[in-house]
Amino acid sequence: MIRRILVPLDGSQIAERALPHAAALARAFEAQVVLLQVLAGGERRSGRMPVDAAEWRLRRREAVAYLGVHATRLKESGLKVRGEVAEGNVEETIVGEAIARRADLIVVSTHGRGGFTEFGLGGTAAKVLVSAGVSLLVVRATAEPAEVADPAPGYRRVLVAVDCSPRSDWALHLAARLARASGAELIAAHVVPVPELIQRSPQTPKEARVAEKVVELNRQAAQAYLDEAAAKLGGPGLDVRTVLTVSPRVAQALEDLAQVEGADLIVLSAHGASGPSPWPYGSVAGMLAAFGTTPLLIFQDVARSTPEESAPAQQGAALTDHVWSR
């Protein structure tokens, strides 16, 4: 579950785009929000402070005041919030603070003080993405000015990508909780992948029939899964709709679906049916994080260092009963 949410800020309006999303997640999961600002270049070396200690103290006071303004605004909407100022390398400190404070989720804007660029991820966001080891909500920065006065982003449609695995069961359950708390429609989407056949010559009719048969069997199984999900999750307080499509490019198909459906958020598990991996994200989650344009919530399912901190998705078949029972 999500108990503590870390939100790195750098004083820019672009980075502050993360705040409404953090508020929505905190409200849905009754979590605490920790606002963090890292002051780069002020770390102590050999026991000595920076040359201009007065300027450094001023920067720290400004950071404390800045975080206090946003913390007060979020507290006024009924959330539990605290601000923290740290010193050191920005990316390493964000990850270190997430570990030290046992954050379950980091909400980060794709860009910050450096400004909006045509690249999908700024340097800080990219490094946090691959190093954090916890769930992550990537908020897409745009060239337009940020509007952060509203303490909630007003989700209308939440698209959750499922692949019929226990891991996607977990993401589906958490997405349903978020959608219910936000008053949003939940769209459960599955993309049936077109199998790749190794060949050095044009596909034969027999090979085409084999591929079509595999796709059709997977489509039928996925439709049954989606129907069951809609029947058991839907009801008072939550509208659930299902979408099923076929594509050789799963990540692109999900991004296209989000655009067509007008989804405000894509939710998925870091991994799916492919199973355990030494990498922090599977191919679909990684592609959407790097190149997508819709805000993306990735629930990390990789086990932490201790058994009691292992993600629920690793509990196997028992998870499915828990998900549907909710």
N, C-alpha and C positions, 0 to 999 in steps of 0.2 A: 504494500500500500504506500501511498504518498503521505508522509508525515512532516517532512521538512523540505522547503523549496528554496534554493539559492538563486538569487537574481544579480548577476554582475552588472554594474553600471559604471560609466566613465564620465558622467556629467553631460553627455550629449543627448539631444532629443531623439536621435536615431536609436540609441541604446534603450531609451525609456519606452520604446514601443513594446518592450517585453513586459512592462508592468501590468497592463490590463489582462494579459494572458496569465500571468502569475496569480493575479487576484482571482480569476475564474477557476483555476486549478485549486487554489487554496480554499476557496469556498466549497467546491465540490468534494474535496477530500478532508476538509476541516484541518488543514495543514498550517504550519507556521511558515511565514515568509522571512527570509534573511536577505536583506539588501546589502550588497558588498561592493565597496569601491577600493580598488587597488591603486596605491600611489607608487608608480614605477620610479626607480632611480634613488629611492631613499633608504634602501636596505643598509644595515650596519655592516661595515667591513673592518675586521680587526679591532672591534670594540669602539670604532670612531663613528660619529655621526657625520652627515654631509657637511661641507664647508659652511654653507649658509644655513645654520640651524634655525634662525629666525624665520627665514622664508619657508623652510620645511614645516615648522610648527604652524605657520599661517595656512599652508596648503592643507594640512591635516584638519585644522579647525573648519576650513571651508568645506571639506569633504564631509565632516560630521554634520554640519548645518544642512548641507545638500541632502544627505540621506534622511535627516530628520524631517525635512519638508515632505518627502515622499512617504516616509513611514507614517507620519501623522495622517496624511490623506487616506492611506490604506486602512489605518486603524479606525478612521471615522466610518468606514464601510463595514466595520465589524470583524476585521481580520486581526490575527495575531502577527505582529511584525516587529522586527528589530533591525537596526543598522549596524554594520561593522566596517571599519576601515583597516586595511592591511597594507603592508609594504613589501615590495619585491618585484620580481618578474611577473608580469600580469597573468600570462597563461598558466605558469606553474603555480602561482599563488591561488588562482581560482580553483584549480584542481585540488590543490592541497587543502584549501578551506572546505571544499565539498567533502573531502574525506574526513577532515578533523571534526566537522560539524555533523557528520553522518547524514548529509543531504541525500534525499531519495530522488530529487529532480533538480536539474539546472534549467532555467529559462533564459535564453540568450538571444539577442538580436544578431542577425547575420553581419551587421556592420555597426560601427560606433563612431568615436571621435574622428577617425580618419576619413569619414564621409562615405556616402554611397558610391559604389563602383559597379561596373557591369559584371564583375565576378560574383558567382552565387554566394560565396562565403568569404568574409574578411579573414585576416590572419588569425586573430584571437579566437573567433568562432570555430574556425577549422581545427585549431590545435586543441581547443576544449572538446570538440566533437570526438576526436580520436583518442583522447586521454582520460576523459571524465570517468568512464566505467559505471555511470548511473543513467537513469532515464533523462531524456533531454527534449526540451521543446524549443525548436528553432523558429524564431519569429522573423519573417522576411522584411528586410528594410527596403524602402523605396525612396525615390527622390523627393516625394512630397513631404511637407512638414509633418511631424508627429503630432498626434492629438492624444494626450494621456490623461486628460481631466476625468474622463469616464473611468471608474474603477473596475469595469468589466467590459470585455470586448464585444458582448452581444452575439454570441454564437447562434446562428440560425440552423445550420446544417453541419453535422460532424460526420465525416466519411471515415469509416474504419475498414482497413484492408485486412481481409482474413484469407487464410489458405487451408482451413479445415484442420490445422494442427493444434495440439494443446497450448502451444505458445500463443497462437492467434485467439484461442478461447480466452486466455487471460487478458489480452489487449481488448478484446470485444467487451468483456465484463467491465473493465475500467472505463472504456469509451462510453458505455451505456450510463455509467454513474455520472460522468461529466456531462453528457447530453441531457440527462434528467435534471441535474442541478441547474443547467443553463437554459432549460426550456427549449432545447434544440431538437430537431429531427435527427435521428441516427440512421445513417445510410451504411449498411453492411455490404461491402463490395468484394467480389472475387473475380480475379482475372485468370481464366484457364490458359495456361501457357501452351503454345504450339511446340511440340517436341522437335528438337533438332536431330536430323539424321545425318550421320557422317557419310558423305558421298562426294565423288569427284566427277560425276556425270549427271545429266538431268535426271530428276526423280522419275522412277518407273511408276506405272499405275499401281502395282502391288505395294510399293513403298508409300504411295499417297493414301491408299486404303488403310494401311497400318496406322499411319499418322492420324487419319480422320477417326479411326476407331478409338485410339487412345484419347483423343480430344473429347469425343462423345461420351466415353465412360467417365472421364474426369468431370465433364460438364454435368452429367446426371448426379454424380456424387456431391458436387459442389452445390447444386440446386437443392438437394435434400438437406444439406447442412444449413444453407441459408434459410430455408423454410422453417427448420426447427428453431434456429436462432430467433427469427422474427416472432414465432409463436410463443416462445418462452420468455423473451426479453420485453416484448411489446406489451402495452397495457396502459392503465391510467398513469399519466405523467410522462409517458415516453412513446413517441411514434417511431416505429422502426420500418424502414423500407430496404429492400434488397436489390442489388444490381449485379448482373452476371454478364461477363463479356469474354471474348476469346482474343488473344493477341500474342505474338511472339516476343513482344517487349512489355513486360509486366509493369515496370516502373513508369514508363511513358504512358501506358494505358491508364494507370491510376491517377497520374497527374491530369491527363485529359478528362477523366471522369470527374475529378474535383472541379475542373473549370466548367464543364457542361452542367453539373448539378449545382453549381454555385456554393460549394462547400467552403466554410470558413476555416476548417482545420482537417488535416489528414492524420489519422492515428493508426499505428501499427506496432507490432513487436519487432525488436531488433533482429530477431531470427525467426524462422518459421519451420516449415516441414523439413527443411534441409538438416535440421538438428544442430547439435553443439558445434561450435567453431572457435578457433583461437582468435578470430578477428572480432572486433567490437560490434560490427554490423554485418548483416547479410547483404547480398547484392542489391536487393530491392530497397531496403532502408538506406543503404549507402548512396545509391543513385539519387533517391528523392532528397536526401539531405544536401547533397552537393549541387544538384541541378534543378530541383523543384522550385516552384514559385508560390506554392500554398504553404501557410504555416504548418509545421510538421511536429507531431508529438510521437517520439519513439520511446516505447517502454522497454527498458533494458532487461534482458532475461539471462544475462551471463551471471553465473554465481560469483559472489564476492569471496573474500578470503576465508570466511568462517561458515560452517554449515548452516547456522541459524540465520545467516544473512542471505542465503540462496534465494533466488527469485522464485515466486510461486509457480512460474511456468515449468520448473523442473520437477514438479511433483507428479507429472505423468497423468495417468487416467483419472486419478482422484480429483484433479482440477476441474474436469468437465462437469462433474456432478455439482461442484461448488458453484461454478459459473451459472449453470442453468437454475440452480436453486435460488439464486438471487432474483 
